[in-house]
């Protein structure tokens, strides 16, 4: 492989891998607290993209109950410049965070209050996910919606630089996605590692009973965890939507499965593991030859299978010691 192609693939892999990482962190946060996979996370991912699209465009012209409805007849106040789009993205992610909180109240808290088997909560979250994606399809249809080409402002569609006699071309949206993802990872790392909220979350993850005895409101921090999870999922949905379009109500399903592969590959409950797993899978997909690009979705699970054969706890996971 030539150096220019190598660099091209590295940049592509880092861009999509960073999105996988912040999306998978939503799974990891919930799993670290409750020990349960939130299957509604993929639906929240989808909602985040639709919320932002609604704020920026304001109408769905193709199908669904909202066909022809224009929320902003005079034009959306959150379109036309990159700062407005950034605000719309932030608002969309915040709304997605509150949806995740609602999911916790509907699908997880009742089961937790009854002391039900964790598997029932998992099935309950799957039911919520199916309701959400079908509701989206009822309202706006199953068509693909694309963000305006000037969503990030008047920037060049792609940047190019020369290496030797070869030219490497990188889409501007990929650079923006990578920069935003890195910023979010840094902010989350600071919140979890350096703030009182982060320390309380880690205490609840370590031992909810002990945390409660120390005066920490476990229920409140579970809600905070779900909000952060939904915020990250909604943000990831918008970032993917700007690069590839909002590909229908079920487009979060594929990313949801990859997110599961990421957290298992990195190590269940490990925040650094989710980051490493996302980047590894993103890079692995980027290096799939163009002739076999139709099979790149299988790469994540093939890689997962190989890694787990060698290291069952994942790349950065810890071996679970069962006390008897």
C-alpha positions as MATLAB code, in Angstrom:
seq = 'XXXXXXXXXXXXXXXXXXXXXXXXXXXXXXXXXXXXXXXXXXXXXXXXXXXXXXXXXXXXXXXXXXXXXXXXXXXXXXXXXXXXXXXXXXXXXXXXXXXXXXXXXXXXXXXXXXXXXXXXXXXXXXXXXXXXXXXXXXXXXXXXXXXXXXXXXXXXXXXXXXXXXXXXXXXXXXXXXXXXXXXXXXXXXXXXXXXXXXXXXXXXXXXXXXXXXXXXXXXXXXXXXXXXXXXXXXXXXXXXXXXXXXXXXXXXXXXXXXXXXXXXXXXXXXXXXXXXXXXXXXXXXXXXXXXXXXXXXXXXXXXXXXXXXXXXXXXXXXXXXXXX';
ca = [
       0.000    0.000    0.000;
       1.318    3.419   -0.948;
       1.982    5.983    1.744;
      -0.714    8.349    0.433;
      -3.354    5.592    0.536;
      -2.197    4.587    4.006;
      -2.653    8.135    5.308;
      -6.031    8.402    3.552;
      -7.267    5.241    5.247;
      -5.895    6.338    8.629;
      -7.764    9.644    8.457;
     -10.984    7.947    7.363;
     -10.690    5.346   10.100;
      -9.985    7.872   12.836;
     -13.007    9.965   11.800;
     -15.559    7.148   11.891;
     -13.799    5.397   14.783;
     -14.088    8.477   16.968;
     -17.862    8.525   16.359;
     -18.066    4.835   17.256;
     -16.189    5.685   20.451;
     -18.507    8.433   21.702;
     -21.553    6.362   20.745;
     -20.215    3.286   22.533;
     -19.437    5.363   25.623;
     -23.199    5.744   26.063;
     -23.490    1.963   26.329;
     -20.491    1.820   28.647;
     -21.770    4.434   31.092;
     -25.075    2.619   31.610;
     -23.444   -0.800   31.796;
     -20.902    0.385   34.365;
     -23.726    1.579   36.655;
     -26.464   -1.030   36.150;
     -24.610   -3.938   34.563;
     -27.228   -3.925   31.760;
     -27.019   -3.159   28.046;
     -29.460   -0.409   27.050;
     -30.843   -1.589   23.704;
     -32.756    1.674   23.304;
     -29.447    3.518   22.823;
     -29.543    2.989   19.044;
     -33.013    4.556   18.906;
     -31.754    7.564   20.885;
     -28.894    7.829   18.378;
     -31.474    8.033   15.586;
     -33.600   10.564   17.471;
     -30.601   12.840   17.986;
     -30.104   13.083   14.221;
     -33.809   13.726   13.592;
     -34.021   16.361   16.346;
     -31.120   18.304   14.878;
     -32.483   17.950   11.358;
     -35.855   19.277   12.538;
     -34.217   22.310   14.164;
     -32.111   23.068   11.083;
     -34.542   22.293    8.252;
     -37.936   22.282    9.950;
     -39.874   20.160    7.467;
     -40.227   16.605    6.160;
     -41.473   16.648    2.597;
     -41.516   13.004    1.585;
     -43.821   10.933    3.791;
     -45.368   10.394    7.208;
     -47.891   12.280    9.295;
     -45.640   15.351    9.281;
     -45.479   15.467    5.494;
     -45.806   19.060    4.327;
     -45.624   20.537    7.828;
     -43.200   23.471    7.915;
     -42.137   24.487   11.410;
     -40.238   27.530   10.159;
     -42.086   29.210    7.236;
     -39.622   32.105    7.347;
     -36.616   29.803    7.569;
     -35.056   28.158   10.585;
     -33.173   30.526   12.911;
     -30.694   27.690   13.483;
     -29.462   27.373    9.910;
     -27.245   29.364    7.647;
     -24.048   29.519    9.678;
     -21.857   27.047   11.558;
     -22.518   28.529   14.998;
     -26.264   28.165   14.555;
     -25.774   24.571   13.407;
     -23.546   23.888   16.429;
     -26.316   25.217   18.685;
     -28.894   23.045   16.912;
     -26.629   20.019   17.357;
     -26.227   20.788   21.056;
     -29.988   21.225   21.548;
     -30.695   18.005   19.639;
     -28.221   16.111   21.820;
     -29.727   17.569   25.011;
     -33.239   16.532   23.939;
     -31.877   13.053   23.161;
     -30.422   13.029   26.681;
     -33.837   13.733   28.177;
     -35.359   10.995   26.010;
     -32.787    8.599   27.502;
     -33.877    9.722   30.976;
     -37.469    8.925   29.991;
     -36.333    5.495   28.787;
     -34.776    4.891   32.205;
     -38.042    5.820   33.915;
     -40.144    3.629   31.630;
     -37.942    0.610   30.963;
     -35.407    0.335   33.777;
     -36.648    1.923   36.997;
     -39.865   -0.148   37.309;
     -37.863   -3.349   36.855;
     -35.223   -2.196   39.316;
     -37.860   -1.259   41.888;
     -39.364   -4.761   41.688;
     -35.976   -6.439   41.881;
     -36.626   -8.094   38.514;
     -34.034  -10.097   36.645;
     -31.698   -7.778   34.642;
     -32.622   -9.692   31.492;
     -36.172   -8.343   31.778;
     -34.880   -4.762   31.820;
     -32.847   -5.523   28.705;
     -35.942   -6.873   26.933;
     -37.936   -3.875   28.147;
     -35.401   -1.456   26.636;
     -35.568   -3.380   23.360;
     -39.342   -2.920   23.388;
     -38.944    0.832   23.915;
     -36.482    0.972   21.003;
     -38.959   -0.732   18.666;
     -41.722    1.660   19.718;
     -39.488    4.691   19.124;
     -38.280    3.697   15.644;
     -41.812    2.799   14.525;
     -43.088    6.117   15.857;
     -40.388    7.916   13.851;
     -41.439    6.039   10.727;
     -45.082    6.924   11.348;
     -44.260   10.616   11.693;
     -41.636   11.209    8.996;
     -41.495    8.085    6.857;
     -38.526    5.889    6.022;
     -36.836    8.108    3.449;
     -33.288    9.429    3.698;
     -32.977   13.073    4.751;
     -29.780   15.006    4.107;
     -28.574   18.012    6.037;
     -28.003   21.203    4.020;
     -24.657   21.249    2.249;
     -23.776   24.482    4.050;
     -24.586   23.141    7.514;
     -20.999   23.736    8.628;
     -20.851   27.080    6.855;
     -19.084   28.108    3.676;
     -16.246   25.614    3.898;
     -14.583   23.650    1.143;
     -16.167   20.211    0.655;
     -12.741   18.600    0.873;
      -9.163   19.425    1.682;
      -6.215   18.050   -0.230;
      -2.519   17.870    0.407;
       0.292   16.279   -1.511;
       2.589   13.492   -0.371;
       5.286   12.896   -2.923;
       3.550   12.717   -6.270;
       0.235   11.622   -4.758;
      -2.659   13.759   -3.522;
      -4.547   12.839   -0.328;
      -8.121   14.120   -0.224;
     -10.020   14.385    3.063;
     -13.649   15.443    3.334;
     -14.022   18.508    5.528;
     -16.921   16.911    7.373;
     -14.616   14.069    8.446;
     -12.164   16.538    9.979;
     -14.991   18.299   11.807;
     -16.403   14.990   13.073;
     -12.987   13.913   14.352;
     -12.375   17.277   16.076;
     -15.814   17.323   17.727;
     -15.462   13.709   18.850;
     -12.033   14.358   20.370;
     -13.392   17.420   22.187;
     -16.299   15.396   23.606;
     -13.989   12.594   24.713;
     -11.766   15.128   26.473;
     -14.732   16.800   28.200;
     -16.186   13.466   29.299;
     -12.803   12.323   30.569;
     -12.513   15.493   32.630;
     -16.058   15.152   34.012;
     -15.601   11.515   34.996;
     -12.069   11.870   36.332;
     -11.887   15.314   37.905;
     -15.327   16.506   39.036;
     -17.470   15.617   42.049;
     -20.182   14.329   39.726;
     -17.696   12.015   38.053;
     -16.376   10.742   41.374;
     -19.928   10.073   42.540;
     -20.688    8.197   39.307;
     -17.595    6.049   39.790;
     -18.636    5.360   43.386;
     -22.094    4.249   42.272;
     -20.549    2.069   39.571;
     -18.217    0.454   42.109;
     -20.845   -0.242   44.762;
     -24.333    1.299   44.752;
     -25.005    0.113   48.281;
     -21.853    1.647   49.720;
     -22.422    4.844   47.746;
     -25.902    5.127   49.221;
     -24.520    4.703   52.755;
     -22.108    7.560   52.032;
     -25.012    9.878   51.228;
     -24.918    9.643   47.430;
     -28.351    9.595   45.798;
     -27.986    6.503   43.631;
     -31.232    7.098   41.753;
     -30.263   10.670   40.873;
     -26.883    9.618   39.516;
     -28.471    6.839   37.489;
     -30.567    9.546   35.821;
     -27.429   11.618   35.221;
     -25.785    8.562   33.663;
     -28.684    8.027   31.288;
     -28.706   11.708   30.358;
     -24.996   11.624   29.516;
     -25.502    8.399   27.588;
     -28.375    9.876   25.568;
     -26.469   13.108   24.972;
     -23.507   11.206   23.534;
     -25.778    8.998   21.447;
     -27.708   11.971   20.063;
     -24.503   13.834   19.252;
     -23.086   10.785   17.464;
     -26.321   10.473   15.461;
     -26.048   14.054   14.221;
     -22.370   13.672   13.318;
     -23.088   10.542   11.296;
     -26.132   12.218    9.742;
     -24.099   15.159    8.470;
     -21.620   12.786    6.823;
     -23.933   10.126    5.377;
     -27.470   11.475    5.735;
     -30.228   10.477    8.155;
     -30.892    7.087    6.604;
     -34.336    6.335    7.986;
     -35.679    5.336   11.406;
     -33.637    2.131   11.550;
     -30.260    3.602   10.697;
     -29.328    3.520   14.366;
     -29.662   -0.280   14.397;
     -26.430   -0.876   12.474;
     -24.535    1.585   14.639;
     -26.114    0.079   17.721;
     -24.725   -3.336   16.828;
     -21.315   -1.843   16.130;
     -21.477    0.002   19.441;
     -22.031   -3.329   21.180;
     -19.050   -4.777   19.325;
     -16.969   -1.787   20.423;
     -17.719   -2.097   24.145;
     -17.161   -5.847   24.160;
     -13.938   -5.467   22.189;
     -12.660   -2.716   24.491;
     -13.884   -4.391   27.677;
     -17.345   -4.168   29.217;
     -17.627   -1.185   31.546;
     -14.249    0.272   30.554;
     -14.387    3.883   29.349;
     -10.839    3.829   27.892;
     -11.716    0.463   26.369;
     -14.723    1.959   24.551;
     -12.482    4.653   23.055;
      -9.802    2.185   21.983;
     -12.387   -0.283   20.670;
     -14.105    2.404   18.600;
     -10.856    3.539   17.015;
      -9.727   -0.033   16.338;
     -12.974   -0.947   14.587;
     -13.034    2.340   12.658;
      -9.490    1.791   11.414;
     -10.190   -1.850   10.571;
     -13.170   -0.842    8.429;
     -11.180    1.900    6.703;
      -8.568   -0.590    5.548;
     -11.086   -2.909    3.885;
     -10.250   -2.881    0.142;
     -12.718   -0.978   -2.035;
     -13.626   -4.180   -3.915;
     -14.893   -5.662   -0.640;
     -16.483   -2.547    0.872;
     -19.883   -4.284    0.931;
     -18.492   -6.576    3.623;
     -16.921   -3.970    5.865;
     -19.795   -4.135    8.359;
     -18.749   -7.713    9.060;
     -15.220   -6.590    9.933;
     -16.236   -5.318   13.379;
     -17.655   -8.680   14.405;
     -14.902  -10.738   12.797;
     -12.331   -8.658   14.674;
     -14.364   -9.008   17.852;
     -14.418  -12.789   17.461;
     -10.659  -13.010   16.985;
      -9.840  -10.713   19.922;
     -12.184  -12.514   22.304;
     -10.563  -15.835   21.466;
      -7.260  -14.424   22.683;
      -8.502  -12.079   25.421;
     -12.068  -12.859   26.553;
     -12.305   -9.792   28.818;
     -11.599   -7.415   25.923;
      -8.604   -5.224   25.192;
      -8.753   -3.140   28.379;
     -11.301   -5.085   30.403;
     -10.595   -6.662   33.758;
     -11.056  -10.310   34.565;
     -14.183  -10.654   36.691;
     -13.501  -12.504   39.941;
     -16.524  -14.328   41.274;
     -16.683  -14.734   45.017;
     -18.138  -17.983   46.307;
];
